[in-house]
Amino acid sequence: MAFEEEAGSEPYVIVACDKPRHLRVHNLHEDPAQIWTVDVQFSETEGGTHVKFAMPLPPGMEVKYVGAGWEYYLDRMVETVETGQVSTKEWPPYEALMVEYEAELG
């Protein structure tokens, strides 16, 4: 997440880990509204690995503000895995997704 302006590092805590199938983490933050839990499940598929990503939203946070960002970061991850090079995807095309999320989810 180092591609956001003023993005700093922050510690994360492993909440659950069932190698190699499941990982759940959350960041440490004084403000409960800023604690993000990330849940990732992995399963084998023919020819690869299926990754299921979920993030329960903190109270008061709307998906339209985070959904496009996660699509951006997950697309960067896929590109990096596929090419073996750090992704060069740019953020601006993903801004339009925020409008789509709002239209779809209100």
C-alpha positions as CSV (number, residue, x, y, z in Angstrom):
1,M,0.0,0.0,0.0
2,A,3.0,2.2,-0.5
3,F,1.5,3.9,-3.6
4,E,-0.9,6.2,-1.7
5,E,0.1,9.8,-0.8
6,E,1.5,10.0,2.7
7,A,1.2,6.3,3.3
8,G,3.1,5.3,6.3
9,S,3.8,1.8,7.7
10,E,1.8,0.4,10.5
11,P,2.0,-2.9,12.4
12,Y,-0.5,-5.7,11.8
13,V,-1.5,-8.5,14.1
14,I,-2.1,-12.0,12.9
15,V,-5.5,-13.0,14.2
16,A,-5.8,-16.4,12.6
17,C,-3.4,-18.5,10.5
18,D,-4.2,-21.9,9.1
19,K,-1.2,-22.5,6.7
20,P,-1.5,-22.6,3.8
21,R,-5.3,-22.0,3.6
22,H,-6.2,-19.0,5.6
23,L,-4.8,-15.8,7.0
24,R,-6.6,-13.0,8.9
25,V,-4.8,-9.9,10.1
26,H,-5.7,-6.5,11.4
27,N,-3.7,-3.3,11.9
28,L,-3.1,-1.7,15.2
29,H,-4.7,1.8,15.6
30,E,-5.9,3.9,18.5
31,D,-9.1,4.8,16.6
32,P,-11.4,1.7,16.3
33,A,-12.8,3.2,13.1
34,Q,-9.4,3.0,11.5
35,I,-8.8,-0.7,12.3
36,W,-8.9,-2.7,9.1
37,T,-9.3,-6.5,9.2
38,V,-8.2,-8.4,6.1
39,D,-9.2,-12.0,5.6
40,V,-7.6,-14.1,2.8
41,Q,-8.4,-17.7,2.0
42,F,-6.4,-19.9,-0.5
43,S,-7.5,-23.0,-2.2
44,E,-6.0,-25.1,-4.9
45,T,-7.5,-25.0,-8.4
46,E,-6.5,-26.8,-11.6
47,G,-3.4,-25.0,-12.7
48,G,-3.1,-22.5,-9.8
49,T,-4.5,-21.1,-6.6
50,H,-7.8,-19.4,-5.9
51,V,-7.5,-16.4,-3.6
52,K,-10.6,-15.2,-1.8
53,F,-10.2,-11.8,-0.2
54,A,-12.5,-10.2,2.3
55,M,-12.5,-7.1,4.4
56,P,-15.2,-6.5,7.0
57,L,-15.8,-2.7,6.9
58,P,-15.2,-0.7,10.1
59,P,-18.3,1.1,11.4
60,G,-19.2,4.1,9.3
61,M,-16.9,3.2,6.4
62,E,-18.6,2.8,3.0
63,V,-17.5,0.2,0.4
64,K,-17.5,2.9,-2.3
65,Y,-14.4,4.4,-0.6
66,V,-12.4,1.2,-0.3
67,G,-13.6,-1.2,-3.0
68,A,-11.8,0.5,-5.8
69,G,-8.6,0.8,-3.8
70,W,-8.6,-3.0,-3.1
71,E,-9.3,-3.7,-6.8
72,Y,-6.3,-1.6,-7.6
73,Y,-4.0,-3.3,-5.1
74,L,-5.2,-6.8,-6.0
75,D,-4.7,-6.1,-9.7
76,R,-1.2,-4.9,-8.9
77,M,-0.6,-8.2,-7.0
78,V,-1.8,-10.3,-9.9
79,E,0.3,-8.4,-12.4
80,T,3.4,-8.8,-10.2
81,V,2.8,-12.5,-9.7
82,E,2.2,-13.0,-13.4
83,T,5.2,-11.0,-14.7
84,G,7.7,-11.4,-11.8
85,Q,8.1,-7.6,-11.9
86,V,6.7,-5.0,-9.6
87,S,3.4,-3.8,-11.1
88,T,3.3,-0.5,-12.8
89,K,-0.5,-0.1,-12.8
90,E,-1.6,3.5,-12.2
91,W,-4.4,4.6,-9.9
92,P,-6.4,7.1,-12.0
93,P,-8.4,4.5,-14.0
94,Y,-9.6,3.0,-10.8
95,E,-11.2,6.3,-9.6
96,A,-14.1,5.6,-12.0
97,L,-14.9,2.5,-10.0
98,M,-15.7,4.6,-7.0
99,V,-18.7,6.0,-9.0
100,E,-19.7,2.5,-10.0
101,Y,-19.6,1.3,-6.4
102,E,-21.7,4.2,-5.3
103,A,-24.3,3.6,-8.1
104,E,-24.5,-0.1,-7.3
105,L,-24.5,0.1,-3.5
106,G,-25.8,3.5,-2.8
